[in-house]
Amino acid sequence: MTASASPLVNKATAVETRGMATMSAGGALTKIAGEHPHLDVLRYEHKNMKFTLKHIEYFSEALAIGLLENGLQPGDAVLSWLPDHFSEQLVLQFACSKAGFVLYTLD
């Protein structure tokens, strides 16, 4: 059997042609916030608060920089005990994506 007829080579070729994700969620947020900065993405009626893409981008970038400046390295694990419905949890998710951290959440 030749190398080109091998099933393993064919699978590898199929994976190579499919492509990989080249942008993180944090990168996507930066791109979208640049295109639509005033789009409301999060609203808390009971708190009379709303966040635009620009707000989420600003706060997640600031948090990512702060965590990096305080010694965390890309690949480090971050554990969050914040409830999923808190705005801070959303900001933390994007900050971890921007800085390359692995985010774990407790239920």
MIMI-560793 format. One line per field, with one value per residue: residue number from 1; residue in three letters; x, y, z of N, C-alpha, C, CB in turn. Coordinates in nm, 3 decimals. Glycine has a CB too. Layout:
// residues N
k = NUM:...
r = ALA:...
n.xx = X:...
n.yy = Y:...
n.zz = Z:...
ca.xx = X:...
ca.yy = Y:...
ca.zz = Z:...
c.xx = X:...
c.yy = Y:...
c.zz = Z:...
cb.xx = X:...
cb.yy = Y:...
cb.zz = Z:...
// end
This chain:
// residues 107
k = 1:2:3:4:5:6:7:8:9:10:11:12:13:14:15:16:17:18:19:20:21:22:23:24:25:26:27:28:29:30:31:32:33:34:35:36:37:38:39:40:41:42:43:44:45:46:47:48:49:50:51:52:53:54:55:56:57:58:59:60:61:62:63:64:65:66:67:68:69:70:71:72:73:74:75:76:77:78:79:80:81:82:83:84:85:86:87:88:89:90:91:92:93:94:95:96:97:98:99:100:101:102:103:104:105:106:107
r = MET:THR:ALA:SER:ALA:SER:PRO:LEU:VAL:ASN:LYS:ALA:THR:ALA:VAL:GLU:THR:ARG:GLY:MET:ALA:THR:MET:SER:ALA:GLY:GLY:ALA:LEU:THR:LYS:ILE:ALA:GLY:GLU:HIS:PRO:HIS:LEU:ASP:VAL:LEU:ARG:TYR:GLU:HIS:LYS:ASN:MET:LYS:PHE:THR:LEU:LYS:HIS:ILE:GLU:TYR:PHE:SER:GLU:ALA:LEU:ALA:ILE:GLY:LEU:LEU:GLU:ASN:GLY:LEU:GLN:PRO:GLY:ASP:ALA:VAL:LEU:SER:TRP:LEU:PRO:ASP:HIS:PHE:SER:GLU:GLN:LEU:VAL:LEU:GLN:PHE:ALA:CYS:SER:LYS:ALA:GLY:PHE:VAL:LEU:TYR:THR:LEU:ASP
n.xx = 0.085:0.061:0.172:-0.009:-0.244:-0.308:-0.534:-0.489:-0.338:-0.519:-0.717:-0.571:-0.522:-0.781:-0.840:-0.656:-0.747:-0.986:-0.948:-0.865:-0.988:-0.916:-0.946:-1.000:-1.262:-1.235:-1.092:-1.281:-1.477:-1.343:-1.323:-1.595:-1.689:-1.554:-1.681:-1.952:-1.994:-2.190:-2.396:-2.640:-2.584:-2.623:-2.855:-2.992:-3.281:-3.391:-3.182:-3.144:-2.944:-2.733:-2.524:-2.306:-2.143:-1.901:-1.861:-1.837:-1.611:-1.419:-1.411:-1.343:-1.095:-0.947:-0.956:-0.822:-0.564:-0.499:-0.491:-0.280:-0.072:-0.051:0.080:-0.029:-0.008:-0.045:-0.238:-0.264:-0.488:-0.806:-1.035:-1.375:-1.637:-1.859:-2.204:-2.367:-2.538:-2.445:-2.306:-2.036:-1.934:-1.959:-1.782:-1.546:-1.522:-1.465:-1.231:-1.056:-1.040:-0.916:-0.664:-0.567:-0.618:-0.736:-1.060:-1.246:-1.556:-1.749:-2.035
n.yy = -0.117:0.217:0.539:0.742:0.604:0.525:0.511:0.674:0.890:1.008:1.093:1.282:1.470:1.556:1.686:1.893:2.050:2.146:2.349:2.560:2.725:3.064:3.280:3.401:3.411:3.651:3.799:3.808:3.961:4.208:4.275:4.289:4.482:4.702:4.741:4.777:4.958:5.072:4.898:4.747:4.485:4.362:4.377:4.491:4.523:4.548:4.663:4.893:4.912:4.896:4.743:4.809:4.682:4.816:4.878:4.618:4.528:4.718:4.676:4.402:4.398:4.563:4.408:4.175:4.279:4.368:4.123:3.994:4.172:4.128:3.892:3.652:3.405:3.331:3.042:2.975:2.870:2.998:3.033:3.072:3.179:3.313:3.370:3.267:3.458:3.709:4.021:4.056:3.800:3.751:3.946:3.848:3.604:3.688:3.831:3.630:3.484:3.672:3.699:3.445:3.261:2.973:2.919:2.819:2.738:2.734:2.563
n.zz = 0.000:-0.084:0.041:-0.024:-0.052:0.198:0.472:0.695:0.604:0.431:0.614:0.759:0.560:0.509:0.749:0.744:0.529:0.621:0.807:1.088:1.385:1.397:1.553:1.877:2.128:2.263:2.074:1.871:2.000:2.021:1.749:1.669:1.847:1.754:1.513:1.579:1.817:1.988:2.025:2.220:2.442:2.680:2.938:3.238:3.372:3.631:3.769:3.637:3.438:3.151:2.909:2.645:2.346:2.342:2.614:2.731:2.593:2.681:2.965:2.980:2.852:3.025:3.260:3.174:3.120:3.377:3.521:3.391:3.448:3.717:3.740:3.636:3.380:3.028:2.973:3.237:3.499:3.585:3.840:3.885:4.093:4.044:3.977:3.672:3.562:3.628:3.530:3.561:3.534:3.260:3.161:3.276:3.138:2.872:2.925:3.010:2.775:2.607:2.732:2.727:2.928:3.111:3.194:3.469:3.614:3.912:4.019
ca.xx = 0.000:0.139:0.137:-0.127:-0.363:-0.327:-0.647:-0.442:-0.297:-0.642:-0.780:-0.489:-0.545:-0.915:-0.833:-0.580:-0.824:-1.100:-0.908:-0.878:-1.032:-0.801:-0.980:-1.059:-1.383:-1.191:-1.060:-1.408:-1.540:-1.272:-1.361:-1.736:-1.704:-1.505:-1.779:-2.082:-1.963:-2.304:-2.500:-2.668:-2.572:-2.658:-2.943:-3.050:-3.391:-3.409:-3.071:-3.139:-2.810:-2.716:-2.387:-2.287:-2.022:-1.787:-1.843:-1.786:-1.473:-1.334:-1.394:-1.272:-0.956:-0.885:-0.938:-0.717:-0.436:-0.473:-0.452:-0.146:0.024:-0.037:0.159:-0.085:0.050:-0.135:-0.242:-0.300:-0.630:-0.878:-1.155:-1.477:-1.752:-1.966:-2.318:-2.364:-2.620:-2.379:-2.232:-1.894:-1.897:-1.943:-1.656:-1.437:-1.509:-1.394:-1.096:-0.976:-1.016:-0.818:-0.533:-0.524:-0.636:-0.837:-1.159:-1.331:-1.661:-1.813:-2.182
ca.yy = 0.000:0.340:0.638:0.819:0.521:0.496:0.584:0.775:1.008:1.072:1.165:1.400:1.567:1.612:1.778:2.011:2.134:2.202:2.475:2.573:2.856:3.154:3.396:3.367:3.488:3.787:3.863:3.835:4.074:4.330:4.305:4.328:4.609:4.807:4.762:4.817:4.987:5.117:4.795:4.694:4.340:4.312:4.474:4.453:4.616:4.569:4.747:5.008:4.911:4.830:4.740:4.800:4.608:4.898:4.859:4.482:4.527:4.799:4.611:4.275:4.432:4.613:4.295:4.089:4.346:4.365:3.988:3.969:4.255:4.074:3.769:3.536:3.378:3.257:2.900:2.959:2.845:3.096:2.972:3.172:3.135:3.407:3.312:3.291:3.573:3.835:4.084:4.035:3.669:3.770:4.020:3.756:3.507:3.752:3.865:3.507:3.453:3.768:3.677:3.307:3.183:2.868:2.959:2.716:2.798:2.648:2.573
ca.zz = 0.000:-0.091:0.143:-0.063:-0.039:0.339:0.530:0.789:0.528:0.381:0.726:0.790:0.454:0.529:0.862:0.702:0.438:0.691:0.870:1.233:1.431:1.405:1.636:2.005:2.160:2.294:1.947:1.802:2.069:1.980:1.611:1.662:1.920:1.665:1.406:1.636:1.957:2.069:2.026:2.353:2.445:2.812:3.002:3.366:3.396:3.774:3.817:3.548:3.378:3.023:2.860:2.500:2.310:2.382:2.758:2.755:2.540:2.770:3.095:2.966:2.819:3.149:3.351:3.119:3.143:3.521:3.562:3.337:3.522:3.851:3.740:3.567:3.250:2.939:3.004:3.378:3.527:3.666:3.894:3.914:4.169:4.011:3.905:3.528:3.522:3.665:3.421:3.587:3.480:3.116:3.143:3.309:3.029:2.762:2.970:3.007:2.635:2.556:2.791:2.707:3.049:3.110:3.293:3.529:3.697:4.010:4.019
c.xx = 0.090:0.090:0.011:-0.255:-0.394:-0.445:-0.603:-0.402:-0.420:-0.713:-0.702:-0.511:-0.680:-0.915:-0.761:-0.663:-0.942:-1.067:-0.936:-0.932:-0.910:-0.828:-1.044:-1.189:-1.348:-1.155:-1.184:-1.481:-1.475:-1.313:-1.504:-1.758:-1.652:-1.605:-1.912:-2.066:-2.083:-2.420:-2.517:-2.661:-2.613:-2.741:-2.999:-3.157:-3.404:-3.297:-3.060:-2.999:-2.816:-2.570:-2.389:-2.165:-1.897:-1.758:-1.781:-1.641:-1.379:-1.306:-1.318:-1.124:-0.883:-0.860:-0.827:-0.579:-0.401:-0.429:-0.312:-0.041:0.045:0.022:0.097:-0.025:-0.054:-0.123:-0.275:-0.450:-0.685:-1.007:-1.253:-1.592:-1.870:-2.083:-2.315:-2.439:-2.561:-2.302:-2.081:-1.845:-1.875:-1.811:-1.538:-1.416:-1.432:-1.252:-1.005:-0.945:-0.910:-0.677:-0.482:-0.533:-0.740:-0.932:-1.240:-1.434:-1.717:-1.962:-2.233
c.yy = 0.124:0.438:0.715:0.738:0.488:0.576:0.693:0.904:1.081:1.149:1.291:1.508:1.634:1.713:1.905:2.104:2.201:2.334:2.477:2.712:2.945:3.273:3.346:3.446:3.632:3.865:3.898:3.952:4.206:4.372:4.358:4.461:4.725:4.841:4.819:4.853:5.021:5.019:4.742:4.541:4.279:4.419:4.413:4.556:4.649:4.654:4.877:5.024:4.846:4.843:4.729:4.713:4.684:4.882:4.723:4.472:4.601:4.726:4.479:4.298:4.478:4.499:4.203:4.149:4.342:4.228:3.954:4.048:4.205:3.934:3.647:3.527:3.311:3.107:2.873:2.938:2.955:3.029:3.081:3.108:3.229:3.333:3.352:3.417:3.707:3.891:4.062:3.901:3.677:3.841:3.929:3.654:3.567:3.789:3.743:3.466:3.544:3.737:3.534:3.221:3.075:2.900:2.837:2.788:2.692:2.669:2.605
c.zz = 0.000:0.014:0.105:-0.050:0.106:0.394:0.627:0.718:0.476:0.492:0.759:0.686:0.471:0.644:0.821:0.613:0.508:0.758:1.019:1.266:1.449:1.496:1.765:2.025:2.194:2.169:1.868:1.866:2.027:1.840:1.603:1.734:1.837:1.556:1.459:1.784:2.044:2.071:2.168:2.349:2.578:2.883:3.130:3.399:3.545:3.836:3.739:3.487:3.241:2.980:2.708:2.472:2.352:2.531:2.788:2.708:2.635:2.901:3.084:2.932:2.946:3.247:3.303:3.144:3.292:3.570:3.513:3.414:3.665:3.852:3.676:3.428:3.160:2.966:3.150:3.391:3.617:3.710:3.934:3.990:4.146:3.945:3.757:3.486:3.566:3.547:3.437:3.533:3.329:3.085:3.170:3.197:2.912:2.801:2.966:2.863:2.576:2.605:2.775:2.832:3.027:3.225:3.337:3.615:3.792:4.001:4.155
cb.xx = -0.097:0.132:0.253:-0.112:-0.345:-0.199:-0.739:-0.325:-0.205:-0.736:-0.789:-0.340:-0.535:-1.016:-0.762:-0.455:-0.875:-1.150:-0.977:-0.742:-1.113:-0.764:-1.075:-0.960:-1.460:-1.072:-0.970:-1.498:-1.530:-1.120:-1.346:-1.826:-1.630:-1.374:-1.805:-2.187:-1.867:-2.352:-2.464:-2.807:-2.430:-2.531:-3.059:-2.941:-3.524:-3.418:-2.940:-3.179:-2.709:-2.812:-2.308:-2.272:-2.019:-1.813:-1.977:-1.874:-1.469:-1.401:-1.528:-1.338:-0.949:-0.975:-1.069:-0.738:-0.440:-0.597:-0.553:-0.141:-0.023:-0.171:0.192:-0.239:0.176:-0.102:-0.111:-0.255:-0.650:-0.905:-1.121:-1.528:-1.718:-1.913:-2.452:-2.420:-2.759:-2.285:-2.264:-1.867:-2.006:-2.062:-1.651:-1.466:-1.647:-1.469:-1.099:-1.050:-1.145:-0.858:-0.538:-0.384:-0.676:-0.772:-1.251:-1.248:-1.774:-1.761:-2.246
cb.yy = 0.000:0.403:0.735:0.867:0.393:0.527:0.487:0.722:0.967:0.967:1.074:1.362:1.500:1.500:1.712:1.968:2.051:2.104:2.590:2.547:2.845:3.202:3.493:3.395:3.422:3.783:3.774:3.710:4.057:4.308:4.179:4.219:4.604:4.766:4.631:4.703:5.100:5.250:4.680:4.741:4.300:4.276:4.516:4.443:4.558:4.435:4.670:5.135:4.835:4.890:4.622:4.942:4.581:5.045:4.873:4.377:4.593:4.935:4.588:4.188:4.541:4.721:4.218:4.067:4.492:4.407:3.885:4.005:4.399:4.072:3.735:3.546:3.290:3.288:2.836:3.081:2.705:3.231:2.880:3.237:3.127:3.519:3.357:3.172:3.558:3.815:4.234:4.043:3.564:3.850:4.144:3.684:3.459:3.875:3.924:3.393:3.466:3.910:3.713:3.305:3.273:2.723:3.069:2.613:2.859:2.676:2.446
cb.zz = 0.123:-0.231:0.164:-0.206:-0.118:0.419:0.600:0.870:0.411:0.321:0.850:0.797:0.316:0.557:0.981:0.628:0.321:0.793:0.803:1.303:1.564:1.266:1.561:2.121:2.278:2.388:1.864:1.805:2.223:1.985:1.524:1.723:2.056:1.601:1.332:1.620:1.964:2.018:1.928:2.404:2.414:2.895:2.907:3.479:3.343:3.846:3.808:3.623:3.469:2.915:2.922:2.435:2.159:2.347:2.832:2.683:2.399:2.799:3.160:2.857:2.709:3.214:3.366:2.968:3.092:3.596:3.510:3.188:3.526:3.919:3.875:3.560:3.263:2.790:2.970:3.460:3.592:3.586:4.015:3.784:4.318:3.919:3.970:3.454:3.579:3.786:3.413:3.736:3.513:3.058:3.235:3.441:2.983:2.715:3.113:3.079:2.555:2.596:2.937:2.657:3.166:3.126:3.236:3.613:3.609:4.153:3.969
// end
